[in-house]
Every structure is written in structure tokens, then in C-alpha cells.
Amino acid sequence: MFYVSIFFQYASQYMKTRLQYRSDLVVELFSDLLFQAVNLIFILVVFGHTTLLSGWSREEIIFIYGFFLVPYAIFSSFFNIWDFNDRYIVKGEMDRVLTRPIHSLFQIIIERMELESMFGVITGVAIMFYAGSQLGLTISWYDPFMFLLMVAGGSLIYAGIFIILASISFWSDSRTDIMPMMYNIGNYGRYPVDIYNQVIRYVLTWILPFAFVGVYPAAFFLGRDEWYFYAFLTPVMGLIFISISVFAWNEGVKRYRGAGN
């Protein structure tokens, strides 16, 4: 309860700060919406030249993209640690974090949150409803619970991967471009894995499991029973990767010796 209270206090202060500059907030939301629209237009352009993509229809690809936006929006809201190395290790802010009476990872998460990114959840759900209506999908009583479970699993996978990458900074404080590269690789998860060759498919499933963020869980709602095993594995993969990431983080903090020389 202490951590829950701290989270809501930080969230409250964050929203007060953001609402002081409403114009900036509106512009940022509009730019995010525009970025998502461009990605959607790309899908439409691709299907302007074909009716199926490795057996997937245009509406199914759009549905997968809509689902992908939901866990990605949650990840972007609470795990904005792409510049962890530069800000906390190189510039020494980790010293300040370690003086606080809460877990260092939780401290960084709440002070770097960007709650406006949650707008992506609304966009993603709207796209899913549009594509689902075109496909004639029906909603069963258990679908909302499965949706929350799959979204949680996908968000934890994304968070786990990037926390592991951030933890590397405790062993090597040299500046690298691995974070932006990983963001780009993560975008592969919003398309069906069977359009890639076997090596990429294996990487996106078992090494960098971004496929569990988009296509695998979305396949459950699309009735693609050949992918059900992977769909149900989504929350398991989420728990595995977030557990590994917290372990790596804790081990990295033990090795941290401060910003001085």
C-alpha cells in the first residue's frame, strides 16, 4: 500500500504539471495520433497491391496493429527509460535515486512516467473495434478478461526487455545506440511473424519476444487456433522477462559505485 500511495501521489503531481501547459499536451497527443495514423496508412498502402499477406487479410493486420498499440502505450507511459544510461549513469542521477527509501527501479519508473501516452490505449481499442466489426468478430464473456491478461503480458515483456538493456549500463557506462535499435526491432511485433523468415521468427518469439506483444495474443481474438499455444504463453513470457529484468537490475545496483572516479 505504501508503494501504491507513492505512485498515485507522483501521478497526481505529474498531471498537475502537464495541465499547466495544456497546449503542449494537446500538440503532443496530436503528434502521437498522427504517428499512429501514418503507420495505419502504411498498412493500407501495402494492401492496395495485394488482398492477402501470407494468408492474413487487411482487417486482420489492422486488428493486430490495434492490439499492439495497447500494451505499447502502457509500456511507453510507465517505462520511459530509453535514456537511462545517459541520464542516470553518465550524469550521476543514480546517486540521488539510491538515497530514496523506495526501490530504485520503482523510483525511476514513477519519475519518468508519461501518462499522456495512455491515449494510445484508446486509439488501439478503437482500431480493434473497427477491424473486428469488419471481420464480424463477436465478443464472448471471457474476452475482456483474456484481453486484460494478454495486454498485461505484452506490457511486461516490453518492460522486461528494456529494463534488462538499461541494467547493462551498470556494467558498462559507455554510450550506445542499442535502445533506439531495440525500439525499431519492437515494431516487428505488430505484423504476423509468418511473413518473416525462420530466423527472424525465432528471434521475435524466443529471444526478443516482441511477437507476444502483438500478433500472438491478437491471434486469439481473431480465432486463429494454430497460434493459441503462443497466445496463452503471453502472460507466462511476461512474468519470465520481468522477473529476469528485476534480477538483472538488482545485481547491477550492487555493482554500482557512484558517478565519481
Residue, then its C-alpha position, 0 to 999 in steps of 0.5 A: m500500500f505504501y508503494v501504491s500511495i507513492f505512485f498515485q501521489y507522483a501521478s497526481q503531481y505529474m498531471k498537475t504539471r502537464l495541465q499547466y501547459r495544456s497546449d503542449l499536451v494537446v500538440e503532443l497527443f496530436s503528434d502521437l495520433l498522427f504517428q499512429a495514423v501514418n503507420l495505419i496508412f502504411i498498412l493500407v498502402v501495402f494492401g492496395h497491391t495485394t488482398l492477402l499477406s501470407g494468408w492474413s487479410r487487411e482487417e486482420i493486420i489492422f486488428i493486430y496493429g490495434f492490439f499492439l498499440v495497447p500494451y505499447a502505450i502502457f509500456s511507453s507511459f510507465f517505462n520511459i527509460w530509453d535514456f537511462n544510461d545517459r541520464y542516470i549513469v553518465k550524469g550521476e542521477m543514480d546517486r540521488v535515486l539510491t538515497r530514496p527509501i523506495h526501490s530504485l527501479f520503482q523510483i525511476i519508473i514513477e519519475r519518468m512516467e508519461l501518462e499522456s501516452m495512455f491515449g494510445v490505449i484508446t486509439g488501439v481499442a478503437i482500431m480493434f473495434y473497427a477491424g473486428s466489426q469488419l471481420g464480424l468478430t463477436i465478443s464472448w464473456y471471457d474476452p475482456f478478461m483474456f484481453l486484460l491478461m494478454v495486454a498485461g503480458g505484452s506490457l511486461i515483456y516490453a518492460g522486461i526487455f528494456i529494463i534488462l538493456a538499461s541494467i547493462s549500463f551498470w556494467s558498462d557506462s559507455r554510450t550506445d545506440i542499442m535502445p533506439m535499435m531495440y525500439n525499431i526491432g519492437n515494431y516487428g511485433r505488430y505484423p504476423v511473424d509468418i511473413y518473416n523468415q525462420v530466423i527472424r521468427y525465432v528471434l521475435t518469439w524466443i529471444l526478443p519476444f516482441a511477437f507476444v506483444g502483438v500478433y500472438p495474443a491478437a491471434f486469439f481474438l481473431g480465432r486463429d487456433e494454430w497460434y493459441f499455444y503462443a497466445f496463452l504463453t503471453p502472460v507466462m513470457g511476461l512474468i519470465f522477462i520481468s522477473i529476469s529484468v528485476f534480477a538483472w537490475n538488482e545485481g547491477v545496483k550492487r555493482y554500482r559505485g557512484a558517478g565519481n572516479 
